[in-house]
Amino acid sequence: MQPEDVVPRLGALGFDERRSAVLSEHFLEAERRGKLGHGFSRVEWLATQDVDPEAEPTRLVADEGYERWDGNGAVGYLTLAAVCDAQIASPPERARIVVASHCFPTGMLGHYTRRLAEAGLVAALTATSPARLGHPEGGPPLAGTNPLSIAIPSSDGEPVVADVSMGAVTYGDVIAGLAEPGELVPFGGEQAHKAFALALGLQLLVEGLAGEGYGAVMLVARPEADPVPELRRRAAGVRLPGDTKP
């Protein structure tokens, strides 16, 4: 698939021009950043899913320090895009927890935290997915790959954006033909129990706050300091998480 094919293909799936543009932006960024499992391969994957292309996420609670959203049948990409739009339009005075239920698939979480950091906000985001990771010692899948992304804005222009899945590979890699299903295990080799513990902890955090179904939990806050420029100085040219590749 070529970049110019993405929007027409999404339109053929029933997404209108606005929704297609939001989805296309996500897939194109994933391709640019080399995250092919979240790129064009997801367009054809969406065609195999039972999605409502006209569904709209709903904000159910809008307090200063807490928001609750329901995907309401919309694909998770669109729900988290709407959540980000709302935070940027009305940022918290200090900090806010945002919980989104029925929010799947969510794709490349760094896409959303980067947007928030570029708007001057600190952001952390995690989301659940179907159980695909088992205990390193064996047994049935108990947790999703449950990524975690953290983004910190910077006065030097480019935020630091960490975005890590708890799996050695992502399910998107399997969809894109870049990995085999058997490679879906917690990352870390002999230390895989650490990734498994994180995957379970993140899953239970989201399930405890969002309820049944897949969901997402976001922390968004105004920064009190500007630590990234000093980190870059000390890094002396080392590429930091989320930096644009040279």
Buried (B, 14 or more C-beta within 10 A) or exposed (E): EEEEEBBEBBBEBEBEEEBBEBBBBBBBBBBEBEBBBBBBBBBEBBEEEEBEBEBEBBBEEEEEEEBBBBBBBBBBBBBBBBBBEBBBEEBBEEBBBBBBBBBBBBBBBBBBBBBBBBBBBBBBBBBBBEBBBBBBEEEEEBBBBBBBBBBBBBEEEBBBBBBBBBBBBBBBBBBBEBBEEEEBBBBBEEEBEEBBEBBBBBBEBBBEBBEEEBBBBBBBBBBEEEEBEEBBEEEEEEEBBBBEEE
